[in-house]
Every structure is written in structure tokens, then in C-alpha cells.
Amino acid sequence: MLIASETVRSQGIVYVTPQTQIFYSDGVFQTLNFNIDINGDGTPDFILSSLPGSSSTGVFTAIFTPFGNNSVVAIPEPPPDLGYLVAAVNQGTSIGSSLTPILNAQWYNNQKDQFGYATIGAEALIDQQLSVIGNFAGLSSAYIGFDLVDNGNNYYGWIQVSNPLNDVYGDIVDWAYQSSPNTSIIVGAVPEPSAFALLAIGSVSLIWCSNRRRLC
């Protein structure tokens, strides 16, 4: 499923809100995929998947797969587990070529290991207790950092995820990326209202007050 979106471009930042709900869920009985077209060019850049539990393990998994040369900020799973967990990046963090502020973080692409995806979260019922791994459970607002590669240039961005309950069930709220190549972005940064828009709002307020002098 390719997701339609609404886009705002200003001051070097492209900000996008999806028009269709993008989510991962522990209640699926078959694989659920959402193709995410970050820059609106009609080509999927990442895929968000919900994988139902198998009869042998019962483990439900939500994964994030980069297409092409795109990458996502991820952290190696602790031994003896293999693979990578998508990092939950804090608002205000700088995302760029260096990931120094994010402990143990690496850029992950689909050639990084034998799996080709990073795990958002996994859960299983063990001895009547819910066991959850991942970095997003219980967070009403956290961010995925990404690197969108286009014509050999790197466009850094963030995706906001809301997963407020202590399980693997969340929504993608919005995302943004730098329109200038090879330029870092602050996680959570969105375009500010233009001076023209603020002027228009001010003019409307003045007209409203002039017509209602007793109230202003």
C-alpha cells in the first residue's frame, strides 16, 4: 500500500503528514505492509511491516525495511540475539552523517546483515506474561532517523512514531527531511509559518477588531 500525503516546504525542510493511517499492530493474522514514499516521487523508500506470530514461536514482530541505498538509525541487538533494533531518537537530536549523540547507533541499510530489516518491536506471551523487546513501547512520541539517498546525495530526516502502550502497536504521525543534500536536521523540526502567512493572519485580526470595536 503506497501512502498519499500532504506536504509543506519551507526554509529547507519538507514536512509531510500522511492522509492514510500508517501503523503496525500485534493483532494481525497475515503480513501487513505499508510502503512509505518519503519524498512523494511515486517510489517507496521504506516499508513498515507487521508480521503475525508463527505457530512455533508465537512471536509477533514489527519491522522497518529500507529500500535501495536508504538507511535508518538502528542499534545492534544485544548478544546472543542477531540483527538490529530501530533506534527511538529523542526530539532535538541532530541527524546527519555522524550519529555520535545517539549511544551505540549505526546507519542500517538492507545490506547490513542477512535479514535486510531492522526491528521496531517484537512481543510474545511467555508463561502468561507479555514479553516485549524494542525501543518504542510505552512512548507516546519518539522518532526514527533516516537517510534518504537520491542521485548519490544524502537527505536526512525523521519520522515520528506514537506507541503509548507497553506493547508493539503504534502509528506514524508525520515526517520531515532536509531539502538540501548532505545537511543535518534537528529531530522534530518543522517549517515555521512564513512571514507572509503571519502578515495575513495579522491583517484578518485587525479587520475583525475594527468591525467589533467594543470587543477589542
C-alpha positions in Angstrom: 0.0 0.0 0.0 1.6 3.3 -1.1 0.6 6.2 1.2 -0.7 9.6 0.0 0.4 12.6 1.9 0.1 16.3 2.4 3.4 18.3 2.1 4.7 21.7 3.4 8.0 23.0 2.1 9.7 26.0 3.8 13.2 27.1 5.0 14.9 24.0 3.7 12.6 21.5 5.5 10.0 19.3 3.8 7.3 18.4 6.2 4.8 15.6 5.5 1.6 14.3 7.1 0.1 11.1 5.8 -3.5 11.2 4.7 -3.9 7.5 5.4 -3.2 5.8 8.8 0.2 4.1 8.8 0.5 1.7 11.7 2.0 -1.6 13.0 -0.2 -3.9 15.1 0.2 -7.0 17.2 -3.3 -8.1 16.2 -2.7 -9.1 12.5 -3.3 -12.6 11.2 -1.3 -12.1 8.0 1.5 -9.8 7.0 0.5 -6.1 6.8 2.7 -3.8 4.7 2.8 0.0 4.2 5.1 1.4 1.5 6.3 4.8 2.6 7.2 7.3 -0.1 9.2 9.9 1.8 9.6 12.5 -1.0 6.5 11.9 -3.0 8.2 10.7 -6.2 6.0 7.6 -6.5 8.7 5.2 -5.4 8.7 3.5 -2.0 11.6 4.4 0.2 10.9 2.3 3.3 8.4 -0.4 4.1 6.7 -0.8 7.5 5.5 -4.4 8.1 3.6 -6.2 10.8 4.4 -10.0 10.9 2.0 -12.3 12.6 3.3 -14.8 15.2 4.3 -18.3 14.0 2.7 -21.4 15.4 6.1 -22.5 16.7 7.3 -19.3 18.4 4.2 -17.1 18.8 6.4 -14.1 18.4 4.8 -11.0 16.7 7.3 -8.6 15.0 7.1 -5.1 13.5 9.9 -4.3 11.1 11.2 -1.4 9.1 12.9 -2.2 5.8 15.0 0.4 3.8 14.8 0.2 0.0 17.8 0.9 -2.3 20.6 2.7 -0.5 18.4 4.3 2.1 19.2 3.8 5.7 17.6 4.0 9.2 19.2 4.7 12.6 19.4 1.4 14.4 21.2 -0.2 17.3 22.6 -3.8 17.3 20.6 -6.2 19.4 22.4 -7.5 22.5 24.0 -10.9 22.2 23.1 -13.7 21.7 20.4 -12.1 19.5 21.2 -11.1 15.9 20.0 -8.2 13.9 19.3 -4.6 14.7 16.6 -2.6 16.6 15.3 0.7 15.2 16.5 3.4 17.5 14.0 5.6 19.2 15.6 9.1 18.8 14.7 12.0 21.1 13.3 15.2 19.8 16.1 17.8 19.4 18.7 15.3 18.4 20.8 16.2 15.3 20.5 13.6 12.5 23.3 13.6 9.9 26.4 11.7 8.7 27.5 11.4 12.3 25.4 9.6 14.9 27.7 10.4 17.8 24.9 11.8 20.1 23.0 8.5 19.9 24.5 5.8 22.0 25.6 2.7 20.0 23.7 3.9 16.9 24.6 2.9 13.4 23.3 3.6 9.9 21.4 0.5 8.9 20.6 -0.4 5.2 19.3 -3.7 3.7 22.8 -4.9 3.0 23.9 -4.6 6.7 23.1 -8.1 7.7 21.3 -11.3 6.5 17.9 -10.0 7.4 17.6 -6.8 5.4 15.4 -5.1 8.0 15.6 -3.5 11.5 13.1 -4.5 14.2 10.8 -1.8 15.6 9.5 -4.3 18.2 8.6 -7.9 19.0 6.4 -9.5 21.6 5.4 -12.9 22.8 3.3 -14.4 25.6 5.6 -16.5 27.8 4.2 -18.2 30.8 1.2 -15.9 30.7 3.5 -12.9 30.8 3.9 -10.5 27.9 7.5 -10.1 26.9 8.4 -7.1 24.7 11.6 -6.1 23.0 12.3 -2.9 21.1 12.7 0.8 21.8 9.2 2.3 21.2 6.8 0.5 23.6 5.4 3.0 26.1 6.4 6.1 24.2 3.7 8.5 23.0 6.2 10.3 20.9 9.5 9.0 19.6 11.4 9.4 16.3 13.0 7.2 13.7 16.0 8.8 12.0 16.6 8.1 8.3 18.9 8.9 5.4 17.2 9.1 2.0 19.7 8.6 -0.8 18.8 10.3 -4.2 21.2 10.6 -7.1 24.1 10.0 -4.7 23.1 12.7 -2.3 22.0 12.1 1.3 18.8 13.7 2.6 18.5 13.3 6.4 15.1 13.2 8.1 12.9 11.9 10.9 9.7 10.0 11.3 7.5 10.5 14.4 6.0 7.3 15.9 3.4 7.1 18.7 3.4 3.8 20.6 2.0 4.8 24.1 1.1 1.4 25.4 3.6 -1.2 26.6 3.1 -3.4 23.6 4.0 -3.4 19.9 1.2 -1.2 18.4 2.0 2.2 17.0 1.2 4.8 14.4 3.4 7.0 12.2 2.3 10.6 12.9 4.4 12.6 10.4 7.9 13.0 9.0 10.2 15.7 7.7 13.5 15.8 5.8 16.1 18.4 4.6 15.7 19.5 1.1 19.4 20.4 0.9 21.6 17.4 0.4 24.1 16.3 3.0 22.7 18.7 5.6 21.8 17.5 9.1 18.3 18.0 10.5 17.1 18.5 14.1 14.6 15.8 15.1 11.1 17.3 15.4 12.0 20.4 13.4 9.1 21.6 11.1 8.8 24.6 8.8 7.9 27.8 10.6 5.0 29.9 9.3 6.2 32.3 6.6 6.2 36.0 7.2 3.5 36.4 4.5 1.2 33.9 6.4 1.8 35.8 9.7 1.1 39.1 8.0 -2.2 37.7 6.5 -3.3 36.5 10.0 -2.5 39.9 11.5 -4.5 41.7 8.8 -7.5 39.4 9.5 -7.2 40.2 13.2 -7.2 43.9 12.6 -10.2 43.8 10.3 -12.1 41.7 12.9 -11.3 44.2 15.6 -12.3 47.2 13.5 -15.7 45.7 13.0 -16.1 44.9 16.7 -14.6 47.8 18.5 -16.5 47.1 21.7 -14.9 43.7 21.9 -11.3 44.6 21.1 
